[in-house]
Amino acid sequence: MPPIQPTGRIPIYCSDACRKAAYEARRLRKPDAFTVKVVETSTTTEIRHPIETCVDNVLASPWEVRKMLIELARKINRDEFTEADWIALEYGFDRLSEALIGRIQRTGSVLGQR
């Protein structure tokens, strides 16, 4: 205990830390000292799958293919592709062009026989 001063109150605790510890001990003895707060949280996890799964999903619907081609056109118009992107895209464009030319040669039109 600290020495008793000639004036003022007689100290009960030796330090502020002891005074706080005593307060916490008294507070925890009260019936309403513990409250339970339910917190609902949600988490998302990334489920990895092969890119082919996405490709198959798009190709299963002509409308999804249409949306994908429109978005590709928008990205081209906004000049969002890097040089490396264009090198990768060139291969895909070449395969698409070959397929369309083959279709025209077989059927006379992209839409089929007329």
Phi, psi and omega in degrees: 000146176291158180296147181285131179278152181293337179233161176092185181287154174279127183294139177261326183244151182281338181202170177296325180297319178292321179298317179294319179298319178294319178299313180298320179297317178294317182297321182288341179281345181286147182297327182265022182291328182254125174240142179257125178245118180272124180241122180265127179235156175227145178232152176243142177239141180276122177261115182277140175215161181296146179300333180300329178299316178294317179300314179299320179296318179292314184291343180289346182227121176302329179291324177291322176298316178302313179299319180295317179294322178296317179294323177298317178298319179298317180295323177295315180297327179273001179055049184269002182259140176274174178300318179296323177298316182296325178297317179292319181292328182304319180299315180295318178297320178299315180296321179294316178299315178299319180294318179293318177298317177299319179296316180296319180294322181285321190246348182087352181199158174293327183276353180112193182297138176239000000 
